[in-house]
Amino acid sequence: MANESTRKKWKGKERKKSDKVMDPRDVSVNDFIIPIMGPTGVGKSTFVNTAAGRDVMTVGHDLKACTAQLHHVVVNHPAHPETRIVFVDTPGFDDTFESDYEILRRISVWLAQSYSDNMKIAGVIYLHEITQKRMYGSTRKNLDMFHELCGHESGKNIVLATSKWGNILEDAGARFENQLKTTFWKDLVEEGSSVERFLGTSESAWAVVDHVVREHQQLIALHIQKELVDLQKLLPETKAGDSLRKSLQEILETHQKTVKELQESKDPARAQERLREAQTKIQVSIDEIKKLQGKPSLGERISQWLCFR
């Protein structure tokens, strides 16, 4: 981590007036800042409310995602009232109405601004719904983006917590948990991340938090923070930006394949509505990819110049 006296101030080119960031005056040097991350609907807001013992975050009960902006709340540790935990509720990369690029931009702005203001993170909690028997595309995208945001060097400061254990039998949940450890979370676990269970109770929520507070006293800078602030990169130039661009490219190719199949359909009238929907999704993907193109390389600029001669 860069020395506080020599750290560059973030230029904030990606920041908008509507972005919510934390006022450094709300945080003391002894506070533990803990972002809560994960896909939409896994219970991030519920986790914070359960730990706080009151409704401090809005919880969604329908198809609309509630957390589109980042929100933070300061909670005193129940066993150690002098210890303050700053929970940061973050949106998932499968938000109902916001694009993945916009979600990445908002999370990156919050993290970069807090780091620039010398606010350090104690650790990160990533929530995953244990009832998911398969790692769906959107869930895998969330996990990949999370890994790139944090960086491979931050593993010891990450707690991977499973939620919604009340909706599954213990034996089945244990099998899925082991599968996560040995497959999808294998790299994170090998990098030092721990696996815990959020059982929907205050005790289990604080057991997850205490793992961050007790085990990882050294405050950290996430990889995206060092890229944006220390290295003065633009969002498209970061590892997370590159990961999202590749994910969107795969989605684009899938939509293009769908359009081709629909165009070759033997019943074009019935396929017309699906065709329009797929074409709309293609345009959305193209627009998002353009935002993540970043600076073209010298080879790309030469290629473009030759094409338009």
Disulfide bonds with the S-S distance in Angstrom:
none
